């Protein structure tokens, strides 16, 4: 994968607080992407359950995530 493909892109990573999701978020950051993370676990990211439509709408509004380049 050409990691420069993510320069000036925004990636949304669900479950990005730990384990595989955290690694994915870090790799996107290394590749130059702005990363928006949502997870149920407390931390320095948007905290919420993606199963709740209202939470997703709030996340999209707060993070400016609507219409983003990639979702994981």
Predicted model as a PDB file, atoms N, CA, C, CB and O in Angstrom, pLDDT in the B-factor column:
MODEL        1                                                                  
ATOM      1  N   UNK A   1       0.845  -1.171   0.000  1.00 54.00           N  
ATOM      2  CA  UNK A   1       0.000   0.000   0.000  1.00 54.00           C  
ATOM      3  C   UNK A   1       0.887   1.229   0.000  1.00 54.00           C  
ATOM      4  CB  UNK A   1      -0.960   0.001   1.211  1.00 54.00           C  
ATOM      5  O   UNK A   1       1.850   1.306   0.762  1.00 54.00           O  
ATOM      6  N   UNK A   2       0.569   2.177  -0.842  1.00 60.00           N  
ATOM      7  CA  UNK A   2       1.284   3.445  -0.873  1.00 60.00           C  
ATOM      8  C   UNK A   2       0.745   4.320   0.238  1.00 60.00           C  
ATOM      9  CB  UNK A   2       1.144   4.146  -2.253  1.00 60.00           C  
ATOM     10  O   UNK A   2      -0.374   4.826   0.153  1.00 60.00           O  
ATOM     11  N   UNK A   3       1.543   4.499   1.284  1.00 59.00           N  
ATOM     12  CA  UNK A   3       1.074   5.211   2.471  1.00 59.00           C  
ATOM     13  C   UNK A   3       0.827   6.693   2.214  1.00 59.00           C  
ATOM     14  CB  UNK A   3       2.075   5.055   3.587  1.00 59.00           C  
ATOM     15  O   UNK A   3       0.139   7.336   3.008  1.00 59.00           O  
ATOM     16  N   UNK A   4       1.358   7.250   1.144  1.00 68.00           N  
ATOM     17  CA  UNK A   4       1.102   8.655   0.838  1.00 68.00           C  
ATOM     18  C   UNK A   4      -0.308   8.870   0.328  1.00 68.00           C  
ATOM     19  CB  UNK A   4       2.096   9.161  -0.182  1.00 68.00           C  
ATOM     20  O   UNK A   4      -0.748  10.013   0.204  1.00 68.00           O  
ATOM     21  N   UNK A   5      -1.030   7.793   0.029  1.00 82.00           N  
ATOM     22  CA  UNK A   5      -2.403   7.920  -0.440  1.00 82.00           C  
ATOM     23  C   UNK A   5      -3.309   8.544   0.612  1.00 82.00           C  
ATOM     24  CB  UNK A   5      -2.941   6.565  -0.843  1.00 82.00           C  
ATOM     25  O   UNK A   5      -4.406   8.994   0.284  1.00 82.00           O  
ATOM     26  N   UNK A   6      -2.876   8.580   1.867  1.00 87.00           N  
ATOM     27  CA  UNK A   6      -3.726   9.079   2.942  1.00 87.00           C  
ATOM     28  C   UNK A   6      -3.374  10.498   3.371  1.00 87.00           C  
ATOM     29  CB  UNK A   6      -3.634   8.163   4.125  1.00 87.00           C  
ATOM     30  O   UNK A   6      -3.990  11.034   4.293  1.00 87.00           O  
ATOM     31  N   UNK A   7      -2.414  11.100   2.728  1.00 86.00           N  
ATOM     32  CA  UNK A   7      -2.057  12.479   3.033  1.00 86.00           C  
ATOM     33  C   UNK A   7      -3.256  13.363   2.687  1.00 86.00           C  
ATOM     34  CB  UNK A   7      -0.772  12.924   2.245  1.00 86.00           C  
ATOM     35  O   UNK A   7      -3.849  13.228   1.616  1.00 86.00           O  
ATOM     36  N   UNK A   8      -3.604  14.262   3.597  1.00 82.00           N  
ATOM     37  CA  UNK A   8      -4.743  15.170   3.423  1.00 82.00           C  
ATOM     38  C   UNK A   8      -6.085  14.447   3.376  1.00 82.00           C  
ATOM     39  CB  UNK A   8      -4.567  15.971   2.159  1.00 82.00           C  
ATOM     40  O   UNK A   8      -7.055  14.984   2.842  1.00 82.00           O  
ATOM     41  N   UNK A   9      -6.155  13.237   3.927  1.00 87.00           N  
ATOM     42  CA  UNK A   9      -7.404  12.480   4.016  1.00 87.00           C  
ATOM     43  C   UNK A   9      -7.819  12.384   5.477  1.00 87.00           C  
ATOM     44  CB  UNK A   9      -7.249  11.062   3.391  1.00 87.00           C  
ATOM     45  O   UNK A   9      -7.016  12.612   6.381  1.00 87.00           O  
ATOM     46  N   UNK A  10      -9.073  12.048   5.691  1.00 85.00           N  
ATOM     47  CA  UNK A  10      -9.594  11.847   7.042  1.00 85.00           C  
ATOM     48  C   UNK A  10     -10.107  10.419   7.139  1.00 85.00           C  
ATOM     49  CB  UNK A  10     -10.726  12.878   7.385  1.00 85.00           C  
ATOM     50  O   UNK A  10     -10.890   9.969   6.303  1.00 85.00           O  
ATOM     51  N   UNK A  11      -9.653   9.710   8.173  1.00 87.00           N  
ATOM     52  CA  UNK A  11     -10.089   8.336   8.409  1.00 87.00           C  
ATOM     53  C   UNK A  11     -10.881   8.289   9.709  1.00 87.00           C  
ATOM     54  CB  UNK A  11      -8.874   7.361   8.463  1.00 87.00           C  
ATOM     55  O   UNK A  11     -10.483   8.891  10.706  1.00 87.00           O  
ATOM     56  N   UNK A  12     -11.987   7.582   9.699  1.00 89.00           N  
ATOM     57  CA  UNK A  12     -12.789   7.354  10.894  1.00 89.00           C  
ATOM     58  C   UNK A  12     -12.566   5.907  11.311  1.00 89.00           C  
ATOM     59  CB  UNK A  12     -14.318   7.657  10.640  1.00 89.00           C  
ATOM     60  O   UNK A  12     -12.801   4.987  10.528  1.00 89.00           O  
ATOM     61  N   UNK A  13     -12.112   5.707  12.545  1.00 92.00           N  
ATOM     62  CA  UNK A  13     -11.840   4.358  13.033  1.00 92.00           C  
ATOM     63  C   UNK A  13     -12.761   4.077  14.213  1.00 92.00           C  
ATOM     64  CB  UNK A  13     -10.340   4.193  13.441  1.00 92.00           C  
ATOM     65  O   UNK A  13     -12.676   4.737  15.248  1.00 92.00           O  
ATOM     66  N   UNK A  14     -13.643   3.092  14.049  1.00 92.00           N  
ATOM     67  CA  UNK A  14     -14.505   2.678  15.144  1.00 92.00           C  
ATOM     68  C   UNK A  14     -13.764   1.631  15.963  1.00 92.00           C  
ATOM     69  CB  UNK A  14     -15.866   2.125  14.618  1.00 92.00           C  
ATOM     70  O   UNK A  14     -13.051   0.793  15.411  1.00 92.00           O  
ATOM     71  N   UNK A  15     -13.932   1.679  17.270  1.00 93.00           N  
ATOM     72  CA  UNK A  15     -13.224   0.746  18.131  1.00 93.00           C  
ATOM     73  C   UNK A  15     -11.722   1.001  18.120  1.00 93.00           C  
ATOM     74  CB  UNK A  15     -13.511  -0.680  17.704  1.00 93.00           C  
ATOM     75  O   UNK A  15     -10.926   0.069  18.225  1.00 93.00           O  
ATOM     76  N   UNK A  16     -11.342   2.267  17.993  1.00 92.00           N  
ATOM     77  CA  UNK A  16      -9.936   2.618  17.830  1.00 92.00           C  
ATOM     78  C   UNK A  16      -9.178   2.906  19.108  1.00 92.00           C  
ATOM     79  CB  UNK A  16      -9.836   3.782  16.966  1.00 92.00           C  
ATOM     80  O   UNK A  16      -8.077   3.453  19.047  1.00 92.00           O  
ATOM     81  N   UNK A  17      -9.723   2.559  20.265  1.00 93.00           N  
ATOM     82  CA  UNK A  17      -9.066   2.881  21.530  1.00 93.00           C  
ATOM     83  C   UNK A  17      -7.989   1.879  21.922  1.00 93.00           C  
ATOM     84  CB  UNK A  17     -10.087   2.962  22.622  1.00 93.00           C  
ATOM     85  O   UNK A  17      -7.065   2.218  22.660  1.00 93.00           O  
ATOM     86  N   UNK A  18      -8.102   0.654  21.436  1.00 94.00           N  
ATOM     87  CA  UNK A  18      -7.134  -0.363  21.853  1.00 94.00           C  
ATOM     88  C   UNK A  18      -7.012  -1.448  20.785  1.00 94.00           C  
ATOM     89  CB  UNK A  18      -7.547  -0.987  23.208  1.00 94.00           C  
ATOM     90  O   UNK A  18      -7.799  -1.504  19.839  1.00 94.00           O  
ATOM     91  N   UNK A  19      -6.035  -2.284  20.953  1.00 94.00           N  
ATOM     92  CA  UNK A  19      -5.801  -3.472  20.117  1.00 94.00           C  
ATOM     93  C   UNK A  19      -5.705  -3.129  18.631  1.00 94.00           C  
ATOM     94  CB  UNK A  19      -6.915  -4.488  20.332  1.00 94.00           C  
ATOM     95  O   UNK A  19      -5.016  -2.183  18.249  1.00 94.00           O  
ATOM     96  N   UNK A  20      -6.392  -3.894  17.806  1.00 96.00           N  
ATOM     97  CA  UNK A  20      -6.285  -3.738  16.362  1.00 96.00           C  
ATOM     98  C   UNK A  20      -6.747  -2.355  15.913  1.00 96.00           C  
ATOM     99  CB  UNK A  20      -7.098  -4.814  15.658  1.00 96.00           C  
ATOM    100  O   UNK A  20      -6.109  -1.732  15.064  1.00 96.00           O  
ATOM    101  N   UNK A  21      -7.847  -1.876  16.477  1.00 95.00           N  
ATOM    102  CA  UNK A  21      -8.352  -0.557  16.102  1.00 95.00           C  
ATOM    103  C   UNK A  21      -7.347   0.548  16.381  1.00 95.00           C  
ATOM    104  CB  UNK A  21      -9.640  -0.268  16.836  1.00 95.00           C  
ATOM    105  O   UNK A  21      -7.196   1.469  15.579  1.00 95.00           O  
ATOM    106  N   UNK A  22      -6.664   0.463  17.503  1.00 96.00           N  
ATOM    107  CA  UNK A  22      -5.650   1.462  17.852  1.00 96.00           C  
ATOM    108  C   UNK A  22      -4.485   1.403  16.866  1.00 96.00           C  
ATOM    109  CB  UNK A  22      -5.142   1.241  19.297  1.00 96.00           C  
ATOM    110  O   UNK A  22      -3.983   2.443  16.440  1.00 96.00           O  
ATOM    111  N   UNK A  23      -4.058   0.209  16.504  1.00 96.00           N  
ATOM    112  CA  UNK A  23      -2.973   0.044  15.528  1.00 96.00           C  
ATOM    113  C   UNK A  23      -3.371   0.621  14.172  1.00 96.00           C  
ATOM    114  CB  UNK A  23      -2.601  -1.445  15.380  1.00 96.00           C  
ATOM    115  O   UNK A  23      -2.569   1.277  13.506  1.00 96.00           O  
ATOM    116  N   UNK A  24      -4.610   0.373  13.774  1.00 95.00           N  
ATOM    117  CA  UNK A  24      -5.100   0.913  12.501  1.00 95.00           C  
ATOM    118  C   UNK A  24      -5.071   2.439  12.533  1.00 95.00           C  
ATOM    119  CB  UNK A  24      -6.535   0.408  12.205  1.00 95.00           C  
ATOM    120  O   UNK A  24      -4.612   3.075  11.585  1.00 95.00           O  
ATOM    121  N   UNK A  25      -5.564   3.025  13.629  1.00 95.00           N  
ATOM    122  CA  UNK A  25      -5.563   4.483  13.759  1.00 95.00           C  
ATOM    123  C   UNK A  25      -4.140   5.038  13.700  1.00 95.00           C  
ATOM    124  CB  UNK A  25      -6.240   4.903  15.075  1.00 95.00           C  
ATOM    125  O   UNK A  25      -3.897   6.046  13.036  1.00 95.00           O  
ATOM    126  N   UNK A  26      -3.205   4.392  14.383  1.00 95.00           N  
ATOM    127  CA  UNK A  26      -1.813   4.842  14.373  1.00 95.00           C  
ATOM    128  C   UNK A  26      -1.205   4.771  12.977  1.00 95.00           C  
ATOM    129  CB  UNK A  26      -0.984   4.007  15.339  1.00 95.00           C  
ATOM    130  O   UNK A  26      -0.458   5.665  12.578  1.00 95.00           O  
ATOM    131  N   UNK A  27      -1.520   3.721  12.238  1.00 94.00           N  
ATOM    132  CA  UNK A  27      -0.982   3.583  10.878  1.00 94.00           C  
ATOM    133  C   UNK A  27      -1.539   4.668   9.961  1.00 94.00           C  
ATOM    134  CB  UNK A  27      -1.307   2.189  10.306  1.00 94.00           C  
ATOM    135  O   UNK A  27      -0.809   5.223   9.140  1.00 94.00           O  
ATOM    136  N   UNK A  28      -2.832   4.971  10.097  1.00 93.00           N  
ATOM    137  CA  UNK A  28      -3.398   6.065   9.309  1.00 93.00           C  
ATOM    138  C   UNK A  28      -2.715   7.388   9.654  1.00 93.00           C  
ATOM    139  CB  UNK A  28      -4.917   6.172   9.547  1.00 93.00           C  
ATOM    140  O   UNK A  28      -2.421   8.187   8.764  1.00 93.00           O  
ATOM    141  N   UNK A  29      -2.462   7.618  10.938  1.00 93.00           N  
ATOM    142  CA  UNK A  29      -1.763   8.846  11.344  1.00 93.00           C  
ATOM    143  C   UNK A  29      -0.367   8.903  10.732  1.00 93.00           C  
ATOM    144  CB  UNK A  29      -1.669   8.932  12.882  1.00 93.00           C  
ATOM    145  O   UNK A  29       0.046   9.941  10.214  1.00 93.00           O  
ATOM    146  N   UNK A  30       0.358   7.789  10.792  1.00 93.00           N  
ATOM    147  CA  UNK A  30       1.702   7.728  10.204  1.00 93.00           C  
ATOM    148  C   UNK A  30       1.668   8.028   8.707  1.00 93.00           C  
ATOM    149  CB  UNK A  30       2.328   6.345  10.446  1.00 93.00           C  
ATOM    150  O   UNK A  30       2.609   8.590   8.147  1.00 93.00           O  
ATOM    151  N   UNK A  31       0.559   7.640   8.071  1.00 93.00           N  
ATOM    152  CA  UNK A  31       0.409   7.839   6.635  1.00 93.00           C  
ATOM    153  C   UNK A  31      -0.074   9.245   6.286  1.00 93.00           C  
ATOM    154  CB  UNK A  31      -0.552   6.817   6.074  1.00 93.00           C  
ATOM    155  O   UNK A  31      -0.305   9.559   5.119  1.00 93.00           O  
ATOM    156  N   UNK A  32      -0.224  10.082   7.302  1.00 92.00           N  
ATOM    157  CA  UNK A  32      -0.588  11.466   7.056  1.00 92.00           C  
ATOM    158  C   UNK A  32      -2.063  11.788   7.151  1.00 92.00           C  
ATOM    159  CB  UNK A  32      -0.119  11.847   5.744  1.00 92.00           C  
ATOM    160  O   UNK A  32      -2.460  12.926   6.900  1.00 92.00           O  
ATOM    161  N   UNK A  33      -2.882  10.819   7.504  1.00 91.00           N  
ATOM    162  CA  UNK A  33      -4.321  11.064   7.610  1.00 91.00           C  
ATOM    163  C   UNK A  33      -4.666  11.740   8.930  1.00 91.00           C  
ATOM    164  CB  UNK A  33      -5.100   9.752   7.474  1.00 91.00           C  
ATOM    165  O   UNK A  33      -3.992  11.545   9.942  1.00 91.00           O  
ATOM    166  N   UNK A  34      -5.719  12.530   8.900  1.00 89.00           N  
ATOM    167  CA  UNK A  34      -6.332  13.014  10.137  1.00 89.00           C  
ATOM    168  C   UNK A  34      -7.246  11.888  10.579  1.00 89.00           C  
ATOM    169  CB  UNK A  34      -7.123  14.398   9.940  1.00 89.00           C  
ATOM    170  O   UNK A  34      -8.044  11.397   9.780  1.00 89.00           O  
ATOM    171  N   UNK A  35      -7.152  11.468  11.826  1.00 92.00           N  
ATOM    172  CA  UNK A  35      -7.912  10.300  12.294  1.00 92.00           C  
ATOM    173  C   UNK A  35      -8.937  10.715  13.350  1.00 92.00           C  
ATOM    174  CB  UNK A  35      -6.958   9.225  12.868  1.00 92.00           C  
ATOM    175  O   UNK A  35      -8.605  11.397  14.320  1.00 92.00           O  
ATOM    176  N   UNK A  36     -10.173  10.297  13.148  1.00 91.00           N  
ATOM    177  CA  UNK A  36     -11.248  10.474  14.115  1.00 91.00           C  
ATOM    178  C   UNK A  36     -11.567   9.096  14.680  1.00 91.00           C  
ATOM    179  CB  UNK A  36     -12.522  11.146  13.463  1.00 91.00           C  
ATOM    180  O   UNK A  36     -11.907   8.176  13.937  1.00 91.00           O  
ATOM    181  N   UNK A  37     -11.457   8.959  15.995  1.00 94.00           N  
ATOM    182  CA  UNK A  37     -11.680   7.670  16.650  1.00 94.00           C  
ATOM    183  C   UNK A  37     -12.936   7.744  17.509  1.00 94.00           C  
ATOM    184  CB  UNK A  37     -10.453   7.265  17.510  1.00 94.00           C  
ATOM    185  O   UNK A  37     -13.169   8.730  18.209  1.00 94.00           O  
ATOM    186  N   UNK A  38     -13.737   6.690  17.445  1.00 94.00           N  
ATOM    187  CA  UNK A  38     -14.875   6.519  18.348  1.00 94.00           C  
ATOM    188  C   UNK A  38     -14.756   5.134  18.978  1.00 94.00           C  
ATOM    189  CB  UNK A  38     -16.252   6.691  17.589  1.00 94.00           C  
ATOM    190  O   UNK A  38     -14.446   4.153  18.301  1.00 94.00           O  
ATOM    191  N   UNK A  39     -15.008   5.073  20.284  1.00 95.00           N  
ATOM    192  CA  UNK A  39     -14.925   3.805  21.006  1.00 95.00           C  
ATOM    193  C   UNK A  39     -15.757   3.930  22.275  1.00 95.00           C  
ATOM    194  CB  UNK A  39     -13.438   3.429  21.338  1.00 95.00           C  
ATOM    195  O   UNK A  39     -15.961   5.031  22.785  1.00 95.00           O  
ATOM    196  N   UNK A  40     -16.235   2.802  22.782  1.00 96.00           N  
ATOM    197  CA  UNK A  40     -16.991   2.800  24.040  1.00 96.00           C  
ATOM    198  C   UNK A  40     -16.079   2.976  25.250  1.00 96.00           C  
ATOM    199  CB  UNK A  40     -17.784   1.503  24.177  1.00 96.00           C  
ATOM    200  O   UNK A  40     -16.525   3.406  26.313  1.00 96.00           O  
ATOM    201  N   UNK A  41     -14.807   2.643  25.085  1.00 94.00           N  
ATOM    202  CA  UNK A  41     -13.840   2.768  26.183  1.00 94.00           C  
ATOM    203  C   UNK A  41     -13.468   4.245  26.382  1.00 94.00           C  
ATOM    204  CB  UNK A  41     -12.561   1.916  25.893  1.00 94.00           C  
ATOM    205  O   UNK A  41     -13.271   4.979  25.414  1.00 94.00           O  
ATOM    206  N   UNK A  42     -13.376   4.666  27.644  1.00 95.00           N  
ATOM    207  CA  UNK A  42     -12.982   6.037  27.962  1.00 95.00           C  
ATOM    208  C   UNK A  42     -11.577   6.323  27.459  1.00 95.00           C  
ATOM    209  CB  UNK A  42     -13.062   6.284  29.471  1.00 95.00           C  
ATOM    210  O   UNK A  42     -10.726   5.433  27.443  1.00 95.00           O  
ATOM    211  N   UNK A  43     -11.331   7.557  27.048  1.00 94.00           N  
ATOM    212  CA  UNK A  43     -10.007   7.946  26.580  1.00 94.00           C  
ATOM    213  C   UNK A  43     -10.049   9.291  25.881  1.00 94.00           C  
ATOM    214  CB  UNK A  43      -9.441   6.890  25.646  1.00 94.00           C  
ATOM    215  O   UNK A  43     -11.042  10.015  25.943  1.00 94.00           O  
ATOM    216  N   UNK A  44      -8.957   9.606  25.220  1.00 92.00           N  
ATOM    217  CA  UNK A  44      -8.802  10.895  24.541  1.00 92.00           C  
ATOM    218  C   UNK A  44      -9.351  10.821  23.113  1.00 92.00           C  
ATOM    219  CB  UNK A  44      -7.315  11.323  24.522  1.00 92.00           C  
ATOM    220  O   UNK A  44      -8.670  11.211  22.165  1.00 92.00           O  
ATOM    221  N   UNK A  45     -10.550  10.333  22.963  1.00 94.00           N  
ATOM    222  CA  UNK A  45     -11.233  10.195  21.690  1.00 94.00           C  
ATOM    223  C   UNK A  45     -12.722  10.360  21.964  1.00 94.00           C  
ATOM    224  CB  UNK A  45     -10.915   8.813  21.003  1.00 94.00           C  
ATOM    225  O   UNK A  45     -13.123  10.524  23.117  1.00 94.00           O  
ATOM    226  N   UNK A  46     -13.537  10.318  20.934  1.00 94.00           N  
ATOM    227  CA  UNK A  46     -14.977  10.404  21.131  1.00 94.00           C  
ATOM    228  C   UNK A  46     -15.453   9.095  21.754  1.00 94.00           C  
ATOM    229  CB  UNK A  46     -15.719  10.691  19.784  1.00 94.00           C  
ATOM    230  O   UNK A  46     -15.196   8.015  21.223  1.00 94.00           O  
ATOM    231  N   UNK A  47     -16.140   9.200  22.872  1.00 96.00           N  
ATOM    232  CA  UNK A  47     -16.619   8.013  23.589  1.00 96.00           C  
ATOM    233  C   UNK A  47     -18.100   7.819  23.281  1.00 96.00           C  
ATOM    234  CB  UNK A  47     -16.384   8.149  25.134  1.00 96.00           C  
ATOM    235  O   UNK A  47     -18.916   8.712  23.508  1.00 96.00           O  
ATOM    236  N   UNK A  48     -18.432   6.643  22.762  1.00 95.00           N  
ATOM    237  CA  UNK A  48     -19.819   6.338  22.475  1.00 95.00           C  
ATOM    238  C   UNK A  48     -19.966   4.992  21.804  1.00 95.00           C  
ATOM    239  CB  UNK A  48     -20.423   7.410  21.613  1.00 95.00           C  
ATOM    240  O   UNK A  48     -18.991   4.391  21.353  1.00 95.00           O  
ATOM    241  N   UNK A  49     -21.194   4.533  21.746  1.00 95.00           N  
ATOM    242  CA  UNK A  49     -21.543   3.241  21.176  1.00 95.00           C  
ATOM    243  C   UNK A  49     -22.080   3.455  19.762  1.00 95.00           C  
ATOM    244  CB  UNK A  49     -22.587   2.499  22.065  1.00 95.00           C  
ATOM    245  O   UNK A  49     -23.091   4.134  19.578  1.00 95.00           O  
ATOM    246  N   UNK A  50     -21.414   2.886  18.773  1.00 91.00           N  
ATOM    247  CA  UNK A  50     -21.836   3.099  17.386  1.00 91.00           C  
ATOM    248  C   UNK A  50     -23.172   2.438  17.061  1.00 91.00           C  
ATOM    249  CB  UNK A  50     -20.778   2.578  16.447  1.00 91.00           C  
ATOM    250  O   UNK A  50     -23.721   2.661  15.982  1.00 91.00           O  
ATOM    251  N   UNK A  51     -23.699   1.631  17.972  1.00 95.00           N  
ATOM    252  CA  UNK A  51     -25.010   1.011  17.764  1.00 95.00           C  
ATOM    253  C   UNK A  51     -26.139   2.010  17.991  1.00 95.00           C  
ATOM    254  CB  UNK A  51     -25.184  -0.192  18.695  1.00 95.00           C  
ATOM    255  O   UNK A  51     -27.290   1.730  17.656  1.00 95.00           O  
ATOM    256  N   UNK A  52     -25.820   3.167  18.554  1.00 96.00           N  
ATOM    257  CA  UNK A  52     -26.808   4.200  18.859  1.00 96.00           C  
ATOM    258  C   UNK A  52     -26.747   5.288  17.784  1.00 96.00           C  
ATOM    259  CB  UNK A  52     -26.560   4.807  20.277  1.00 96.00           C  
ATOM    260  O   UNK A  52     -25.748   5.997  17.661  1.00 96.00           O  
ATOM    261  N   UNK A  53     -27.825   5.410  17.010  1.00 93.00           N  
ATOM    262  CA  UNK A  53     -27.871   6.377  15.906  1.00 93.00           C  
ATOM    263  C   UNK A  53     -27.581   7.802  16.383  1.00 93.00           C  
ATOM    264  CB  UNK A  53     -29.240   6.329  15.223  1.00 93.00           C  
ATOM    265  O   UNK A  53     -26.866   8.543  15.708  1.00 93.00           O  
ATOM    266  N   UNK A  54     -28.120   8.188  17.523  1.00 94.00           N  
ATOM    267  CA  UNK A  54     -27.893   9.543  18.033  1.00 94.00           C  
ATOM    268  C   UNK A  54     -26.425   9.775  18.375  1.00 94.00           C  
ATOM    269  CB  UNK A  54     -28.759   9.797  19.264  1.00 94.00           C  
ATOM    270  O   UNK A  54     -25.898  10.866  18.161  1.00 94.00           O  
ATOM    271  N   UNK A  55     -25.769   8.748  18.907  1.00 94.00           N  
ATOM    272  CA  UNK A  55     -24.334   8.850  19.204  1.00 94.00           C  
ATOM    273  C   UNK A  55     -23.556   9.065  17.910  1.00 94.00           C  
ATOM    274  CB  UNK A  55     -23.824   7.576  19.940  1.00 94.00           C  
ATOM    275  O   UNK A  55     -22.672   9.920  17.854  1.00 94.00           O  
ATOM    276  N   UNK A  56     -23.876   8.300  16.875  1.00 87.00           N  
ATOM    277  CA  UNK A  56     -23.184   8.451  15.592  1.00 87.00           C  
ATOM    278  C   UNK A  56     -23.397   9.835  15.000  1.00 87.00           C  
ATOM    279  CB  UNK A  56     -23.660   7.391  14.606  1.00 87.00           C  
ATOM    280  O   UNK A  56     -22.466  10.434  14.460  1.00 87.00           O  
ATOM    281  N   UNK A  57     -24.607  10.340  15.098  1.00 87.00           N  
ATOM    282  CA  UNK A  57     -24.882  11.681  14.582  1.00 87.00           C  
ATOM    283  C   UNK A  57     -24.081  12.732  15.349  1.00 87.00           C  
ATOM    284  CB  UNK A  57     -26.387  11.992  14.669  1.00 87.00           C  
ATOM    285  O   UNK A  57     -23.542  13.659  14.745  1.00 87.00           O  
ATOM    286  N   UNK A  58     -23.997  12.596  16.671  1.00 91.00           N  
ATOM    287  CA  UNK A  58     -23.219  13.527  17.488  1.00 91.00           C  
ATOM    288  C   UNK A  58     -21.730  13.428  17.150  1.00 91.00           C  
ATOM    289  CB  UNK A  58     -23.445  13.248  18.989  1.00 91.00           C  
ATOM    290  O   UNK A  58     -21.045  14.445  17.047  1.00 91.00           O  
ATOM    291  N   UNK A  59     -21.235  12.205  16.977  1.00 89.00           N  
ATOM    292  CA  UNK A  59     -19.840  11.988  16.602  1.00 89.00           C  
ATOM    293  C   UNK A  59     -19.532  12.673  15.276  1.00 89.00           C  
ATOM    294  CB  UNK A  59     -19.531  10.483  16.509  1.00 89.00           C  
ATOM    295  O   UNK A  59     -18.537  13.388  15.157  1.00 89.00           O  
ATOM    296  N   UNK A  60     -20.383  12.455  14.289  1.00 85.00           N  
ATOM    297  CA  UNK A  60     -20.166  13.056  12.974  1.00 85.00           C  
ATOM    298  C   UNK A  60     -20.156  14.573  13.063  1.00 85.00           C  
ATOM    299  CB  UNK A  60     -21.241  12.595  11.991  1.00 85.00           C  
ATOM    300  O   UNK A  60     -19.341  15.233  12.418  1.00 85.00           O  
ATOM    301  N   UNK A  61     -21.056  15.121  13.856  1.00 85.00           N  
ATOM    302  CA  UNK A  61     -21.120  16.574  14.007  1.00 85.00           C  
ATOM    303  C   UNK A  61     -19.896  17.097  14.756  1.00 85.00           C  
ATOM    304  CB  UNK A  61     -22.407  16.981  14.743  1.00 85.00           C  
ATOM    305  O   UNK A  61     -19.276  18.065  14.315  1.00 85.00           O  
ATOM    306  N   UNK A  62     -19.538  16.481  15.871  1.00 85.00           N  
ATOM    307  CA  UNK A  62     -18.412  16.935  16.687  1.00 85.00           C  
ATOM    308  C   UNK A  62     -17.080  16.798  15.969  1.00 85.00           C  
ATOM    309  CB  UNK A  62     -18.369  16.162  17.981  1.00 85.00           C  
ATOM    310  O   UNK A  62     -16.229  17.681  16.067  1.00 85.00           O  
ATOM    311  N   UNK A  63     -16.895  15.710  15.257  1.00 79.00           N  
ATOM    312  CA  UNK A  63     -15.620  15.422  14.612  1.00 79.00           C  
ATOM    313  C   UNK A  63     -15.548  15.933  13.180  1.00 79.00           C  
ATOM    314  CB  UNK A  63     -15.367  13.946  14.629  1.00 79.00           C  
ATOM    315  O   UNK A  63     -14.496  15.863  12.544  1.00 79.00           O  
ATOM    316  N   UNK A  64     -16.645  16.436  12.682  1.00 70.00           N  
ATOM    317  CA  UNK A  64     -16.663  16.825  11.282  1.00 70.00           C  
ATOM    318  C   UNK A  64     -16.472  15.605  10.392  1.00 70.00           C  
ATOM    319  CB  UNK A  64     -15.579  17.870  10.998  1.00 70.00           C  
ATOM    320  O   UNK A  64     -15.850  15.697   9.334  1.00 70.00           O  
ATOM    321  N   UNK A  65     -17.001  14.468  10.815  1.00 55.00           N  
ATOM    322  CA  UNK A  65     -16.736  13.198  10.148  1.00 55.00           C  
ATOM    323  C   UNK A  65     -17.679  12.888   8.994  1.00 55.00           C  
ATOM    324  CB  UNK A  65     -16.809  12.101  11.137  1.00 55.00           C  
ATOM    325  O   UNK A  65     -17.454  11.917   8.271  1.00 55.00           O  
ATOM    326  N   UNK A  66     -18.702  13.663   8.805  1.00 57.00           N  
ATOM    327  CA  UNK A  66     -19.634  13.382   7.721  1.00 57.00           C  
ATOM    328  C   UNK A  66     -18.925  13.512   6.370  1.00 57.00           C  
ATOM    329  CB  UNK A  66     -20.851  14.333   7.791  1.00 57.00           C  
ATOM    330  O   UNK A  66     -18.183  14.469   6.146  1.00 57.00           O  
ATOM    331  N   UNK A  67     -19.148  12.578   5.499  1.00 60.00           N  
ATOM    332  CA  UNK A  67     -18.560  12.631   4.159  1.00 60.00           C  
ATOM    333  C   UNK A  67     -17.065  12.395   4.136  1.00 60.00           C  
ATOM    334  CB  UNK A  67     -18.850  13.948   3.536  1.00 60.00           C  
ATOM    335  O   UNK A  67     -16.370  12.940   3.278  1.00 60.00           O  
ATOM    336  N   UNK A  68     -16.555  11.598   5.056  1.00 60.00           N  
ATOM    337  CA  UNK A  68     -15.115  11.377   5.150  1.00 60.00           C  
ATOM    338  C   UNK A  68     -14.621  10.353   4.145  1.00 60.00           C  
ATOM    339  CB  UNK A  68     -14.750  10.936   6.542  1.00 60.00           C  
ATOM    340  O   UNK A  68     -15.402   9.708   3.445  1.00 60.00           O  
ATOM    341  N   UNK A  69     -13.314  10.223   4.094  1.00 59.00           N  
ATOM    342  CA  UNK A  69     -12.667   9.436   3.055  1.00 59.00           C  
ATOM    343  C   UNK A  69     -12.677   7.938   3.310  1.00 59.00           C  
ATOM    344  CB  UNK A  69     -11.272   9.889   2.896  1.00 59.00           C  
ATOM    345  O   UNK A  69     -12.768   7.162   2.358  1.00 59.00           O  
ATOM    346  N   UNK A  70     -12.586   7.510   4.551  1.00 57.00           N  
ATOM    347  CA  UNK A  70     -12.562   6.072   4.836  1.00 57.00           C  
ATOM    348  C   UNK A  70     -13.119   5.816   6.225  1.00 57.00           C  
ATOM    349  CB  UNK A  70     -11.127   5.507   4.718  1.00 57.00           C  
ATOM    350  O   UNK A  70     -12.979   6.648   7.121  1.00 57.00           O  
ATOM    351  N   UNK A  71     -13.749   4.665   6.401  1.00 56.00           N  
ATOM    352  CA  UNK A  71     -14.345   4.284   7.679  1.00 56.00           C  
ATOM    353  C   UNK A  71     -13.924   2.867   8.009  1.00 56.00           C  
ATOM    354  CB  UNK A  71     -15.893   4.405   7.640  1.00 56.00           C  
ATOM    355  O   UNK A  71     -14.069   1.968   7.180  1.00 56.00           O  
ATOM    356  N   UNK A  72     -13.396   2.650   9.230  1.00 53.00           N  
ATOM    357  CA  UNK A  72     -12.923   1.317   9.642  1.00 53.00           C  
ATOM    358  C   UNK A  72     -13.481   0.973  10.994  1.00 53.00           C  
ATOM    359  CB  UNK A  72     -11.385   1.252   9.674  1.00 53.00           C  
ATOM    360  O   UNK A  72     -13.203  -0.105  11.520  1.00 53.00           O  
TER     361      UNK A  72                                                      
ENDMDL                                                                          
END                                                                             
